[in-house]
Amino acid sequence: MVSRSPEVQTAIPKGVRVLLPEETAKRRYIMAKTLSVFRRWGFQEVVTPTFEYLDVLSVGAGEDQQEKIFKFVDRQTGQLLALRSDLTPQVARMVATSLRHRPLPLRLAYAATVFRYQEPQAGRQREFFQIGVELIGLEQPEADAEMIAMAVESLKELGLGYFQIDVGQVEFFRGLMDAVELGPEVRRKVISAVRRKDASELELLFQAVPGDDRLKECLIALPGLYGGKEVLAKAEGMAFNQRAREALANLRQVYEILAFYGLSDYLIIDLGETYGFEYHSGVVFEAFTKALGYPLSGGGRYDDLIGRFGYPCPATGFAFDLERLLWALEAERVLPAYKGADFLIIDFNPDKRQALRLARLLREKGYSVARDIIKRDLPGSLAYARDASIGRAIVLGTAGCKKDELILKDLLSDREEIHSIEGFSQKVSSGELRWPT
Amino acid sequence: MVSRSPEVQTAIPKGVRVLLPEETAKRRYIMAKTLSVFRRWGFQEVVTPTFEYLDVLSVGAGEDQQEKIFKFVDRQTGQLLALRSDLTPQVARMVATSLRHRPLPLRLAYAATVFRYQEPQAGRQREFFQIGVELIGLEQPEADAEMIAMAVESLKELGLGYFQIDVGQVEFFRGLMDAVELGPEVRRKVISAVRRKDASELELLFQAVPGDDRLKECLIALPGLYGGKEVLAKAEGMAFNQRAREALANLRQVYEILAFYGLSDYLIIDLGETYGFEYHSGVVFEAFTKALGYPLSGGGRYDDLIGRFGYPCPATGFAFDLERLLWALEAERVLPAYKGADFLIIDFNPDKRQALRLARLLREKGYSVARDIIKRDLPGSLAYARDASIGRAIVLGTAGCKKDELILKDLLSDREEIHSIEGFSQKVSSGELRWPT
């Protein structure tokens, strides 16, 4: 077939992607593995709408997050709609409405794309895929530990060799901030500097602020509260008020449960960790791997969010970014190779019955079978099969075999066998066909 | 936890839905079954963007379909974007660009939501789910037959007891229309009347039109060309020109291949079938079931669409409407019952190690296991498990058993057994645990 100039543009908008079969298969593999871990921990999948009233998506989102939301007007109702930018508020609304009469806890999972105006970078497009869970109705540190343990389990299941989980407690930082008086402008700058772990910027900021020198020193030291279990002890001396002390005690409990799970090697305590949406209210965490400079997942406690929909209820959760997981797994080369169909049936007989019967039989046994409908010579069909990553070819009605025979050809090794059609069918029926594995 | 008035609205926009775990599980089941059929026929899943340039989605869409597209402006680029209203143009573009250098045929599948402004009715919301395939690069009637055979296979695999496939050929009707001269207004009315199978309206319309009486009679008789194989013979006498004759011959070939597949019992020939987008160009078909007045799936040949993106290439495809499939299966009560987690571990021991070990072991064996972290009495925990459709409870550290024992409770039959923890663990490890099936 000849090309010609397209009548219409063929471009795709900035920040969205088309996924070809090979790319889709990788993502399906990651999704299936992750959702299977979620399922085994007792989580049940739910689905939320792709668009929502803007108000719902804005709940608990900071100003910068709100700016990233895709908005549009409903032509039929005139209402302001928005593309889903985060699943957690949607699940919170679901809990506060449709699920509010169910006994707690609720263990909910999702796999969905979200949309944010952002420069395509750091493995993230403007439409990107999240796979996450929400554990609703538990205020116990065991619930926070369950989230972190599931994140670890998922990454192990995916075969990731090296990763760590940075665990923080947003209330510790908020406690310290309560103890010092800051104008809104300085406050913003402090939060930003802590996020960037910029101790010298913090030092400059606090020079200009009156107040307790020891407290200020602690805030400046915050980015350094990063490491193993010893960080918890170091932070004891900085827990200036009740809020910070409670946060630290809570973080210690979660750490101890995880140590008990045998997971302490994966944990980094990070009290300068301010990750998260404004709705986060306790232990928060992110998963990192060596190969990438940005987190594979993020999550944490959000005890005040569901209440804003009228049903006060503690909760915690986390989500993986599918694309980043993919990059991390590709960097470690642990993704399985792409496979097309198991068989291509190449049939030169005018009577198609044998080929159809074989295709049906193989499909009944769970094999994937494409039939070569196009007319071409055998080398042409085999080249097609190889290009489509098809594992084996079954050739009927060719010069190399008799009428009641078929050629079974392994397209990787080029090894071939001649079988009687009858005998081959019996092998398939009995489940004996294992060639090649 | 007490309720309070929500600070924010909890409503969801018109025409979109929240799916709770039970509802999601049903849809996941249908998707998995259908995609598994597609996979076994050698189709590979692809993913397209949720939003696109409007031009791409408008290609081959009629005026009424274009009006249904959700449009919005990209705040960053000022370009006009649109939510995906149909997957086929997106796949066509993918074939004409990213996939154009691959040998044909391409067998592509997808499962995705699409968006259309429409009154929520007939099982369809404004956001709804489609599961479909596209078979690219084959002009042979065998390709059309493959699509119809796959639709039948999918519906059988889902357990639907009664259904039929209405098969038409849009070129037959177009051929007849070529042979008669109609103004654009009358033409539109004729198409609409044929679509509604309104023979008396057709009679009225053609009274006012000059031309060959026999031809007009044929057009009026078109809605009656509906039934078994005999319709093909009946239509022979109406095939006035080359276009109509070729269409009929093509339809006959497809019918014969399907009869050869053993599927003729499912087929209804419908030459008044004008289903489809303007891009359809040959055999088209829809699946119907008794319980619903609208089709479960639709599809057909579209040989001119990919060319509009610069790569002329024949193609055919079809898609199921997930929600309608669900309704049909519910009407026949053939969907499996909802199941929550396999096990709830209820642990009254202060030392959690035994419970954690058991949970890990069961999960390694593929069971789904929720742990009851909340503190409540045994009846409370069992009531929770039942409400969450959890199959079995494992109780540790309760009065009814010793320290090294557990109670295994079937929550459906209320039958319970006491096991030693050690013995039970061995049963799980060895794969011997089959209770209850």
Interface residues (C-beta under 8 A of the other chain):
Chain A: M1 V2 S3 R4 S5 P6 E7 V8 Q9 T10 A11 I12 P13 K14 V16 R17 V18 L19 L20 P21 E23 T24 A25 R27 R28 R39 R40 W41 G42 Q44 E45 V46 V47 T48 P49 T50 F51 E52 Y53 D55 V56 S58 V59 F70 K71 F72 V73 D74 R75 Q76 T77 Q79 L81 L83 Q90 R93 M94 A96 T97 S98 L99 R100 R102 P103 L104 P105 R107 L108 T113 F115 Y117 E127 G137 L138 Q140 E142 A143 E146 F260 Y261 G307 R308 F309 G310 Y311 P312 C313 G340 A341 L344 K352 R353 L356 R363 G366 Y367 S368 V369 A370 R371 I373 I374 A383 Y384 D387 A388 I390
Chain B: M1 V2 S3 R4 S5 P6 E7 V8 Q9 T10 A11 I12 P13 K14 V16 R17 V18 L19 L20 P21 E23 T24 A25 R27 R28 R39 R40 W41 G42 Q44 E45 V46 V47 T48 P49 T50 F51 E52 Y53 D55 V56 S58 V59 F70 K71 F72 V73 D74 R75 Q76 T77 Q79 L81 L83 Q90 R93 M94 A96 T97 S98 L99 R100 R102 P103 L104 P105 R107 L108 T113 F115 Y117 E127 G137 L138 Q140 E142 A143 E146 F260 Y261 G307 R308 F309 G310 Y311 P312 C313 G340 A341 L344 K352 R353 L356 R363 G366 Y367 S368 V369 A370 R371 I373 I374 A383 Y384 D387 A388 I390
